[in-house]
């Protein structure tokens, strides 16, 4: 009996792991005028072959802000799990200042350069500014990386990420104005209705205040798409070990 249970558990876990796939989105900007996007909706559609397509939309009714986000549309990745074929999921991004939503999720190709920020294309403000991404869909997402640009030439420049149970600060090296932050294994995972927050940290390790100008633009992100197991009740029957693995990959 134990041998059969072990084989079934391995089969279930293999099915979950094999279904992991990466999806990427980037935020290039050529418009040299500051554009406020209000609410940014990233709608991902998976076709019958597993190809993922992005349709980006701005709630700002103007044609020019919509033209900015239309440039982000197109192929975004491929998923291998058949259960994800012919489905869709959404990331909705909003800007917040001191905890309150504002219209200024912004882009501008010139000042200081392409990317997303709050009130301008920079995310800074020593913890007062946030970009909040909320996931809607079946299964879940694991964030694997965030790309940044326009790093402020300041030793305090950082990007800080958090979800419901994880918060990590990443100091940005002064050796380059752009780069990528590796989030693999950091535990930034979303299920339906969960949010992933991008901000900056207000305090140094010695608890002194950071410079409010320190920060960077968000230029892209990568995550893996995790489908729901076919039968959660069946997995539950095999004990807490498999449930722990499911929580790690899916919540």
Secondary structure, DSSP 4 states (H G I P E B T S, - for coil): -HHHHHHHHHHHHHHHHHT-EEEEEE------S-EE-SSEEEEEEE-TTSEEEEEEEESS--HHHHHHHHTT-EEEEE---GGGTT-EEEEEEEEEETTEEES-EEE-STTTTSSBEESSS-B-TTTTEEEEEEEESSSEEEEEEEEEE---SSTT-EEEEE-SS-EEEEEPPTT-S-EEEE-TTS--EEETT-EEEEE--SB-TTSPBPPTT--BEEEEEEEEEEPPPS-HHHHHTT-HHHHHHHHHHH-
